[in-house]
Amino acid sequence: MHNKFLYIWIHQTGSMKDLTIDHALRATWQAVSKMYNEEAKNYDLTMAIGFTLLSIDPKGGTPSTMLGPKMGMEATSLSRILKNIEEKGYIERKPNPNDGRGVLIYLTPLGLEKREGSKDVVLRFNEVVKEHVSEEDLHGFFKTMDVINKLISDKKIYIKTTNN
């Protein structure tokens, strides 16, 4: 694992036995998030806005009700981001012809441009990581992430009992 945090952790503790999985995940995600936010500034974006733009279908738009679950985001937080990017001219809302109460979110030409910048940033990150991590290690990483997600979704980590 090529991670500055891991090096510091091992240096301070003398071993990996004290390193917890959740701590490694959180520390790495915080580093990635900080890196993305710093890079997003170059495009007059934030990581959250970039992620939102990438989650919107660039051709057919995306129903607003599908966007939150697709992004794993609460409706309140998503509403704030959508209001913000609509004010910036990145998206427009149109009635959903298949659902009279629904709204489709479409990218504007400026939104498409910002989406491309976001996509380039994500692709660059992936390219550089792949240059430094073997295909076998990357496969093991994704396999581990799948196992963790399955354990969580199947509620295999914390099992509720009637006594809880």
Buried (B, 14 or more C-beta within 10 A) or exposed (E): EEEEBBEEBBEEEEEEEEBEEEEBEEBBEEEEEEEBBEBBEEBEBBBBBBBBBBBBBBEEBBBBBBBBEBBEBEEEEBEEBBEBBBEBEBBEEEEBEEEEEEBBBBBBEEBBBBBBBBBEBBEEBEEEEEEEBEEEEBEEEEEEEEEBEEEEEEEEEEEEEEEE
